[in-house]
Amino acid sequence: MAKHQYSQKNKSSLLVSKHLKEYENLLAEQQFMRVHNSYLINLKEVKKYIKSDGGYIIMSNDMHVSISPRKKEELLCVMKKL
C-alpha cells in the first residue's frame, strides 16, 4: 500500500500510506493524470513527449516517466487541450 512519490519541485521522495488510485481520484480535476501503474503526474509540469521506446514524457525536472500503452492516446488527447 505505501508508495514512494517523487516531488518534482525539491527532488525529494516522500512516503505515503494511501493507494495511488486515491490520489488519482483526489487530483483528477487539478490537471493530474495517471499515465502508468506507478506514475501520477502533474500535466502542467510535462516538458516534452517522446514517441520512441514505447513512449515516455520528460518532466520539467528532467525526470523520464514511462507511459502505459493503455494511457498513451488519452495522454495525447489531454495534452492537445492544454
C-alpha positions as CSV (number, residue, x, y, z in Angstrom):
1,M,0.0,0.0,0.0
2,A,2.7,2.5,0.8
3,K,4.2,4.0,-2.3
4,H,7.1,6.4,-2.9
5,Q,6.2,9.5,-4.7
6,Y,8.8,11.8,-6.3
7,S,8.4,15.5,-5.5
8,Q,9.2,17.5,-8.7
9,K,9.9,20.8,-7.0
10,N,12.5,19.8,-4.5
11,K,13.6,16.5,-5.9
12,S,12.9,14.6,-2.7
13,S,11.0,11.4,-2.0
14,L,8.1,11.1,0.4
15,L,6.4,8.1,1.7
16,V,2.6,7.9,1.5
17,S,0.2,5.4,3.0
18,K,-2.6,5.5,0.5
19,H,-3.1,3.7,-2.8
20,L,-2.2,5.8,-5.8
21,K,-5.8,5.4,-7.0
22,E,-6.9,7.5,-4.1
23,Y,-4.7,10.4,-5.1
24,E,-5.7,9.9,-8.7
25,N,-9.3,10.5,-7.7
26,L,-8.5,13.5,-5.5
27,L,-6.4,15.2,-8.1
28,A,-8.3,14.4,-11.3
29,E,-9.7,17.9,-11.6
30,Q,-6.3,19.6,-10.8
31,Q,-4.6,18.6,-14.1
32,F,-3.0,15.4,-12.7
33,M,-3.2,12.2,-14.7
34,R,-2.2,8.6,-14.1
35,V,0.0,7.7,-17.1
36,H,1.3,4.4,-15.8
37,N,0.6,1.9,-13.0
38,S,3.3,3.6,-10.9
39,Y,3.1,7.3,-12.0
40,L,0.6,10.1,-11.3
41,I,1.9,13.3,-13.0
42,N,1.1,17.0,-12.9
43,L,0.3,17.7,-16.6
44,K,1.4,21.3,-16.1
45,E,5.0,20.0,-15.4
46,V,5.3,18.0,-18.7
47,K,8.1,19.4,-20.7
48,K,8.2,17.0,-23.7
49,Y,6.6,13.8,-25.1
50,I,9.0,11.3,-26.7
51,K,7.4,8.7,-29.1
52,S,10.4,6.3,-29.2
53,D,10.9,3.4,-26.8
54,G,7.1,2.9,-26.4
55,G,6.6,6.5,-25.4
56,Y,7.6,8.5,-22.4
57,I,7.5,12.0,-21.2
58,I,10.1,14.3,-19.8
59,M,9.0,16.4,-16.8
60,S,10.1,19.9,-16.0
61,N,12.8,18.5,-13.6
62,D,14.1,16.3,-16.5
63,M,12.7,13.1,-14.9
64,H,11.7,10.5,-17.5
65,V,8.3,8.9,-16.9
66,S,7.1,5.8,-18.8
67,I,3.6,5.9,-20.4
68,S,1.4,2.8,-20.3
69,P,0.3,1.8,-23.8
70,R,-3.3,1.9,-22.5
71,K,-2.9,5.6,-21.4
72,K,-1.0,6.8,-24.5
73,E,-4.0,8.0,-26.5
74,E,-5.7,9.6,-23.5
75,L,-2.5,11.5,-22.6
76,L,-2.0,12.8,-26.2
77,C,-5.7,14.0,-26.3
78,V,-5.3,15.7,-22.9
79,M,-2.0,17.3,-23.9
80,K,-3.5,18.8,-27.1
81,K,-6.1,20.6,-24.9
82,L,-3.6,22.2,-22.6
